[in-house]
Structure formats: C-alpha cells, structure tokens
Amino acid sequence: MHSFVNSFHSDEPVPANIHPSEWQTRLQLASCYRVFAMLGWTEMIYNHITLRLPDNVTRGDKQFLINPFGLHYSEVTASNLVKINMQGEVLDGSLHNINPAGFIVHATLHAGIDGAHCVMHTHTTAGVAVACLKEGLSQSNFYSAQLHDMIAYHDFEGITIHADEGPRVLQSIGNKPAVILRNHGLLSWGQTLPQTFAILWTLQRACEIQLATQSMGQPITVAQNIAEKCTRDSLQFNPHHGAGQDMYDALVRQVDRIDKSWRL
C-alpha cells in the first residue's frame, strides 16, 4: 500500500516558513475541500472539514487546520487554510476569519476523542433529510448495512455556537465514527482523512438510497446478522486494506485534472 504523503509528491518546494509535515497536512486537507466541491457536497461558504496537525509540528499541543470563513470550497488552497488551537486562536498569522459554528463542534471532537484526527461535516440534501426522520437511518440498503453499530445520533440544540453543547456532543457520539446530527446533517471522524472520507461517503450513499427508496415505498430491512457480516467484510474503513486510501487518491487525481490550484 502506498502512502498518502507520496501521492502528494511535487517538484514545488515546501514554503520556507512551514514545517514539511504541516505542508503535507495542508495539502491533504486542501485536496479534500476540492473533492467535496467536485462531488457537490458544499453549502455555500458554510460547513467544515478539519485535520489535526501531527505532534512533530505542534510539540504535543493539539492544533488543527480549518477553512477560511468566506471562501467557497473551490477556493481553498494549502496556503490559505487557517491553523488554530483548541481555543480557536489563530496561530499562523492568517487574516482570514473562522466560523464559530465550525470551530465549536470540530474542536470538541479533536480535543475529546483521541482518534478524531480528521472531522467532516455536511448539509447535503439526502443527509439532512434522513437526519430529520424520526427513525433516522434505515438498515435497508447495501451502504447502511456496512455501518452496523457505527452510527451515533445527537439531538438538535440549534446552531452550534455554544461551547456548553460540547460535552453532550461527546456523550452522544461515544466511539461511533458516523454521526447523524438530528434535524441538521451528517458528520464523520477518523484516524486519517481518507478513512474519515470513506465513512462519510458510505453514510451519504446510504442516505441517498434511503431517500430514493422511501419515495417509492417501504424498504426491505436487512437482518442484523447480515448487517454485522457486511460491516465486518467491508474493506474501505479497515486500516489493513488501506482505509479508503485508494478510493480517495482516485478522487484527488480527478480534482487535479480539473484544477491544481489547491496545491498552492
């Protein structure tokens, strides 16, 4: 299995004022914003994907990168991402603002869940629609069957700008990496960006299929033992099988054929 860093090999030099590991992290995250834009997973200038910086950059402090508030995902680049700490303080001298609604939830997960190195949040039509259903996600299709016992729900408390909601978010999530924020949208977290993307992509597909199925009639429920087997057999979240790496690299190659400006 090739490494994610190698897939970002470039003849362009690393900026002199940025640690090489931070630059690779910036490239990873910037590519993901462009992937989301390509897939149509955007919400004007809202929503967020965040990625923690490695310890050799932060010297043990938890810091992460977030999109500059006001830019569309198609405008995000490696250099204009904003580096902040868990208090929301800008650490890289960026003149861009950050969105408080994004900071609260993402900082809560990065600080409160050891494995949450990457956090993604969307407001897609299918995702919000399923989040608004009383029963939530139906275990009735190929994709939802791969998420058996991986999904958490958090009740809607309004726009997420109040820090006191953080502990309740963590309590709702526990150790489940696929999250449905009721009346709100979808969220995923993981050890790596490709793994987090694979989880969110599967959850998004499950919602899309459910939306289509329920528009026609009553879905067929997948038996629990079959869903358990599907989740065990699924390779795309499994670190021993790349955890979404190959799928994600294919999407980055597509983005590069459209526009390579995210690498700047």
Buried (B, 14 or more C-beta within 10 A) or exposed (E): EEEBEEBBEEEEEBEEEBBEBBBBBBBBBBBBBBBBBBBEBBBEBBBBBBBBBBEEBBEEEBBBBBBBBEBEBBBBBBBBBBBBBBEBEBEBEBEBEBBBBBBBBBBBBBBBBEEBBBBBBBBBEBBBBBBBBEEBBBBBBEBBBBBBEBBBBBEEBEEBEEEEBBEEBBEBBEEBBBBBBBEBBBBBBBBBBBBBBBBBBBBBBBBBBBBEBBEEEEBEEBEEEEBBEBBEEBBBBBEEEBBBBBBBBEBBEEBEEEEEEBBE
